[in-house]
Each structure stands twice: as structure tokens, then as C-alpha cells.
Amino acid sequence: MTQPEMSFTPEQITALFIDAARNGENDLVRQFLEAGMPADCADSRGYTPLIVATYNDQLDTARLLLDNGADPNGVDAKGATALSGVAFKGYEAIALLLLERGAHIDQANHAGRTPLMFAIMFGRQGIARMLLEHGANPDIRDAEGLSARDLAHRQGLGSLFDGATAQ
């Protein structure tokens, strides 16, 4: 008796690759890359292995993907980058890795929100400070006309900007 042949659609293969990245399964991620999967393949929501790995705090997987050509500035369907996701989640080590690998610190999503805005909106003071120390602009305005500085003052976090001058 022969085994039935298993075949997967390209979408299913991409989903398996992204799931491996989400779960930090580096051996499997490496196998996908060695088999020729593009490091920046995306699912229907625009999520790439890097965006999903970083959002799920998979530092080693993020490093592996970046080492294999993943774009630190790739965006999902809403225009969000991996840096925006880690700013929202508060993952400082991954944010630093992304910045070291060329992530644009002030890249805004489709609503005009920058990683610094996400950090402030979700009370991630540590990452907000780190982004400011690395040159994030607190005065960029989103689609609603608000800046990171405005958001911080609304939330009682104005002290984040002590010493930061308007740009």
C-alpha cells in the first residue's frame, strides 16, 4: 500500500513558515529558508515571519530571519512594522535589534502612528525612553493630529520628555 501524496498550497506553506516563526521553532525556520522560502513572504494580512516572530517575543528567531534577509521595515496590511509591534508589546531587546538592523524609528502606519506613539499609548515607558534615546521624533502627528508628546501628556507621562526638545 502506498502513502497518499501530500501537497500543500503556497498559502499553506507560508502559514506553516509563519507559525514556525511565531513559535520560535528556529530549526524549522532555518529549514524553510534553506528550502528557498523568501524571508519576507506574507500572509493575507501582510504578516511576515519577522513581524510575527517579533510580536511574539522571539528574539533569536528575529535575528535568524534578519540574518537571512528579512526586511526590518516590512509592513503588514495596516502599514505597521515589526518595530511598531514590539513598541506596543514593550520588547526592548527586540526593538534594539531591529534598530541595529536598520528599522526606521519613525515609520508610521496607515493611521500615521509611529512606534513611539504605540509605546506611549500602551504605557511602555521603558521602550518609549529607548526610542527617544535613539532619536525618535516625539512631534510627528498622526491622522488625528496628535503627537507622541500629546499622547504622553494626556496619560500623565509627560516626564518622558524632560530634556527632549521639540523637533
Secondary structure, DSSP 8 states (H G I E B T S, - for coil): ---------HHHHHHHHHHHHHTT-HHHHHHHHHTT--TT---TT---HHHHHHHTT-HHHHHHHHHTT--TT---TTS--HHHHHHHHT-HHHHHHHHHTT--TT---TTS--HHHHHHHTT-HHHHHHHHHTT--TT-B-TTS-BHHHHHHHTT-GGGGTT----
